[in-house]
Amino acid sequence: MYCKKCGNPLPNEGFTCKFCGAMMESNQIAQQKNNLQERKWQTRTKSELYGMEKINYQKEEQENKKNFPLGVFLIVGVLIILIVIAILINMN
């Protein structure tokens, strides 16, 4: 089956086009449900059902860990500047 909106192939499972996000038409949904029953429906993740690509969470976590020291440095720097300003204001 092909998407009526963009012409790309539709996923084997789910009811939306993974390329443009358009919902299948009612006849395509009925055919999809029949196909699912024939294949003896198995539990799938939402990403598999709707054709979304898997996100590499480990890579995202590594990038967050790299940014952590910079965030701590900036927070400590701002706190030191605020303390110095408070001391200078109280001296007058």
N, C-alpha and C positions, 0 to 999 in steps of 0.2 A: 504494500500500500504506500501511496505517496501523499504528502501534504497538499491540500487543495490551495493553500495560500502561497507557499514558497516552492513547492515541487520536490522537496527533499524527501528521502525515504523516512517513513514513520518507524518509531521503535516497536519492537516485538511485544512490549508490555507497556501499560500506561495509556493515557488518552490524550496526551499533548505532544506536539511536534518538538523535538529537542533542539531544533534550529531556530524557529521563530516563536515558539510558545503557543501557537494557535491550537485550540481544541479541535479534536477530530469531529467530523460530521456524524450524525446519529447512525447512519448506515455503517460507517467505519467503526464506531464504538461497538455496535452490535456484533460486527465481524470479529473485532478484537476480543470481546467477551467469549465468543464461541471458540476462538483460538486458545484462550486461557483455559477454558474448561477441557479442551482436548489435551492440553499439555499437563493436566492435573496440577493446578495452581500451586506454586511453591512460594514460600515466604521470601520477599525481596525487600531491599532497602528502597527508600523513596528515590534516591539517586538513580537506581536501576529502573524503577518504574517510570520515571519521568525523563530519562535520558540525560541527566546532568552528569558531567564528568566528576570523578572523585577528586576531592581537594586533598592536597598533601599537607596534613596537619602537622606532621613532624617538621617539615621545612619551616612552617610558620612559627612553631615553637622555638626553633633554633634562632630565627631572626629576632624574636622577642627577647630571648636570652642575651643576644648580642647587644640589644638596645638598653638592657637593664642598667649596666654600669653608667651609661651616659645619663640616664634619667636620675639616678641617685646623685651623680656629680652635680647636675643642674639644681636639684632640690637643695642640696647642702650648700651650694654656692649662693643661692638666693637667700637662704636662712642666714648665712654669715653676713651678707650685705645688709639685711634687715637689722640684725643685731648691732652692727657697726653704726648704722644710721640712728638707731634708738639710743646708743651710748652717746653719740655726738650731740643729739638733741638734748639729752638730759644734762650734759656738761654745761650748757649755756644757762 
